[in-house]
Amino acid sequence: MASKKRQDIISAVDTRMKAILVTGGYETDLGENVIEYQLHPPDPDELPFLSYRDTGADSIDRDNVYEYKKLNLEIGIKVSSSTALSDVRKYIRDVLKAVKADLSWGKNAYETVYEGDTISAQQEENVFADVLIKIGIYYQTLLWED
């Protein structure tokens, strides 16, 4: 059977992000509204919400048997423009805490790297603040497997 590490990592991301709840020891309940690939403008009633995106994988190295890859993951958080920046930083801390809980993503990766974040305001139909957190997840597969 072909490897499905990439999907297993993304499934672990989904589970971990949905676990961001005050009852689970986090500062916020951001995990109540998590989606993969937010494709529509946010509805103000849906805020805050978290979306995550697999934006591609890079081949880092290979030998005769294995390929070493980096999965590029973006985690976006959208909040209303009236949300205090101190609360936005709580959301960021919660996401980083969730990522740090298991940097191997269920033993599917050998390294996870925080690559930075940005906070910005956007105007679509409504004004909202947008956070983008970039994570690199390094994993190994057999050649030509995902």
Secondary structure, 3 states (H helix, E strand, C coil): CCCCHHHHHHHHHHHHHHCCCHHHCCCCCHHHCEEECCCCCCCHHHCCEEEEEEEEEEEEEECCCEEEEEEEEEEEEEEECCCCHHHHHHHHHHHHHHHHCCCCCCCCCCEEEEEEEEEEEEECCCEEEEEEEEEEEEEEEECCCC
